[in-house]
Amino acid sequence: MEIQASSGRAPSRGAIAASIGLLIVVWAVNFIAGKIGIRAMPVLTLASFRVVLAGAVMIPIYLVCSRLPAFTEATAARVRGFNARDLWTFLYLGFFGVTVNQMCFTIGLRYTSVSHSSVIVGMAPIYTLLLAVLFRLERATWRKATGMGLGLAGIAVMASEKGLSAHSPSLLGDGITMTGSIGFAVYVVLGKRVAGKYDTLTMTAFNHFAGALIVLPLAIREARALGPAENWRAIPWSGWVALLYMALFSSALAYVFYFWLLRYLEASQLAAFSYLLPLLATILGILWLGEKGSWGQVLGAVLALGGVYWIEAGRTPAPA
């Protein structure tokens, strides 16, 4: 990040690959942290505390880093030039990319498994493509339509694994998780349009500020609902560690890397790497949480991620 901010040169392929790898690992462990946190405290408490804490953590990070030589010139000019339109940009990006994405991810994980959740999140390129087609940013082709069909079929196979029912907890969790992923796809599509206008630090910090402000009333209500101090102390340490991990690493750190990478990669190119996420998250779920897989899950995952691969393999690389 310092190279780009100080000299304007793009980072090396090795730096980009390392950043993508770190991002995938951080987000894969996030599924495990979410499950641990849900077992320790109410799901709305965990979800709202995570968003507000991430926004609060970004305040000192922004104040300290904005004074560093690598960021001072980039951030100072933009802070002086902020207007109502900039604040509106941060508000809607914070709503979709932070509030909707993170709240729905955590709540959905309460009702579904790590393997289901990770595959639905791994479908991000298809959600992004659907939005791009709807907004007429990309043309629909037979290859894209086939890939989207395969991906959605995979989701249907996983959802029907234990029988389709409107009252199925897994189906409810899958639906909530998909809503959060679509929210992040909106964030990607809209964020790419302004990624060149704001530096990485400013974009990440102000988006999280906005998301935290939106969720703050819910977080205050959940804090009051916990009641006296002994109820807070009754939450095991593993729950607090999970909350800190989700807020610090999966939110603040991961979003900094993600928006930094958006400056050098197409949104669809970056989203394509997310098909590695389900594999790693599912393995961690089996080893760490003792979750059990099934052939239905395998078939659904192969169809869903096969659709993603089919779409991305047919893309023509964007000119430099």
N, C-alpha and C positions, 0 to 999 in steps of 0.2 A: 504493500500500500504506500509506503514511503517513496518508493521509486516513482510510482505514478504521480503522486502529489507534488513531488519536488522537481522532477525532470520532464514529466509528461510522456515518458516512454512506457509502453505496455510491458507488463511483467513477462517473465519467461514462461515457456510451456510447463516447465517443472514446477514453478510457483503456482500456476493455475491448477495443475493436476493435484498438487499437494493440498491446496485449499479445498478443492472438490472432495478429495478423499476425507479430509477432516470434517467437512460438512456432513457427509454421508454417515460417518461414524457417530458424530454428535447427535444427529437426528435419529439414528437407529437406537441408541441408548435411551433416547427420550421416551420411546414407547415403554421401555422397562421402568423408567423413573415414573412415568404416568401411572402405570399399574400399581407400583409400590405406594405412590402417594394417595391413590384412590382407596387403597385398603386401610390407610391410616387416618384419613379425614374425609368429610363430606365432599362430594365431587364439585359442587358449586364453590365451596370454600377454596379448594385447590385451584380451580380454574381461574377464579377472580383474583386470588392472591398472586397467582403466577403473573398475570397481565400487569397488575398494579406494581408488583415488585420489580418486574423487568423495566417498566417505565421509570420507576424511582432510581434504579441502578444506572440508567442511561444518563441521568442528570450529572453526577460527578464525573462519569466517563467523558461526557461531552465538554464539561467545563475544563477538565485537565487536558484532554487531547487537543482541544481547539486552540490551546496556547502553545502547543509544540510547533517547532519550525516547519515540520512536514505538512501541518494542517492549517496553520495560521492564515496564510494568504488565501487559501481556498474558502475557508469558512467565514472569514471576516467580511469579505466583499458581499457574500450572500446574506449574512445577517443584516448588514446595513440596507440591503435592497429588498428585504422581506415586505410583502404587502398582503392584503386580504386574500388575493388569489393563491399565494403561496400557502397561507394558513389553511385554506380550503383544500388544497392538494394534500397536505399532511393529514387533514382530518379524514378524508375519504380513503386514503391509503392506509391510515391507521385503523380505520373501521374494518376494511376488508382483510388486510394482511395481518393484523394483530388481534383485534377483537373477535371477528367471526372465525378466523382460522384457529386461533389458540383456544378459544372457549369451546368451539365445536369439537376440536381434536380431543380435548380432555374429557368432555362429557360423553362423546361417542365411545371412547375407550372404556368407559364404565360398563357398557352394555355389549361389547364385542371383544374378540380376541386380538392379540398382537398381530397374528398372521393376516386376519381380515383387514384390520386397520391399516397395516403397512402396505398391503396391495392396493387398497383404495387410495392411499396417499401417493403410492407409486404411479398411479394413473394420471398424475398431474399433467403430463404432456397432452393427453387427450382432452382434458378439461380446458387447457390453454388453447388447443387447436379449435375446439368448439366455439370458444369465445371469439377467437380471431376470425373465424368464418362468419359468425353472427355480426361482428363489427365490420365485416368486409375488409379485414386486414390481410386475409389469405383467401385463396380460391379453394372451393371444395373439389376434390378429384376422386376418382374411383378408388385409388390407393388409400387415400385418407379415410374415405367412407368405409372401406373394408377394415382398416385398422381400428376405427372407432367401433365398428360392429363387433369385432373380436373382443375388444377391451370390455365393452358393456356386457357381452355374453359371459365373459369370465366373472364379472361382478355378480351376474344373475346366478351362475352356477354356485358360487360360494354362498350367496344369500339363501338358495334353496337347499343347501346341504342338509339341514335338519327340518326341511319342510317350510313352505312359505306360509306365513301367518302375519296378519297385521299386528298381532300382539307378541310376536317373536322378539325377545330382547336383542338378539344378534342383528335382526333386520333393522330394528330401531337404531342400534349403535352404528351399523353400516351407513344408514341414511344420514345420521348426524355427522359422522366423519366425512362423508362425501360433501355435505354442505360446507364444512370447514375447508376442504380441499378446493372446492369451487371458489370460495372466498379468496384463497391464496392465488388461484389462477387469475382472478380479476386483478389482484394486487400485482402479479407479474406483468400482465398485459398493460395495465395502466402505468405501472412503475417504470417499465422500459421506456415509455414515451417521455419521461422526465428524468431518467437516470443521468443524462448528460448535463442537466441543469443544476443538479445539486451534488455535492460531494457525498461520499459514502457515509461519513460520520454524521453529517447534518440530516440526511435522509433517514438513517436508522434511528437516530435519537428522537427527532420530532415525530416520526410515525409512532414510536412507542409512547411518547408523551401523550399523543392524541388517543391512542388505544387505552392507555391507563386512565385517562380522564373519563372516557366513555364507561368504563367498567367500575370506576371508583364507587359509585353509589351501591352497587351490588356487593362489592368487597366490604364496605362499611356495614351493610346489613348482615353479611355472613360473620363478620367479627363480633357483632353484638349477639348474634345467635349462639355463638360458642359460649357466651356467658362468663362466669367467674374464672379466675386464674387457674384453678385446679383443672378445669376442662382443657385449657391450653396445654398444661403440663402433662395431661393424659395422652396427648398425641405423641406417639413414639418418635424417637430421633430419626428413624428411617424416613418418616413422612416429611419432616423438615428438610432433610438432605435432598429428598426427591424434589420438593418445591424449589429449593435453591438451585438445583441442577437445571430444572425446567426453565426457571426465570433467567439465570445467568448465562448458561451455555446454550441451551436450545433456542432461547429468544434473542438476547442481546448479542452474544458472540456470533451465533449462526447467521443472524440477519445482517450483521456487518459484512461477513464473508459473502453472503448471497448477493447483496446489493453491489459489493465491490466487483464480483464476478460478472454481474449484469453489464458492467461498463465495457467488458471485453468479449462477451459471448452473446449470441442471440438468445432470447428468452426460451425458445423451443430447444436450442442446443443444450442449455443449462438444465432445463427440465428433464431432458432425456436421460441424464445420469441418475435420476431418481429411481430407475428400474433396478438399480443395485440395492436400494433401500429395503425392499421387502425381504430379499434373501437374507441379509444380515440381521434384520429385526426379527425374522421368524426363528433363525438359529438361536439368537439371544433369548427369545421367548421360551424356546424348548429347554435350553440349558439353564437359564436363570429362574424362570417361573414355573417350569415343569408343564408347560402347555403341550397338548397332544395334537399332532397333525392328522390329516386324513387324505385319502385319495381325491375326495371332492375338492378340498382346498388346493391340492397340487394341480388338478385339472383347471380350476378357476384361475389360479395364479398364472399358469402357463398361457391360457387364453388371453388374460388381461395384459400381461407383460409382453406377450407375443404381438398383440395389437399395437402396443407402444413401439416395439422394435420395428414392426412392419412400416409404420408411418415414418419413423426417424431414419430408417435405412434408405428410404426413397427420397429423402430431401436432398436438394442441390446445395452444396456449401455456399454460404453468402460470400460475395467478393470482399476482399480486404479493404 
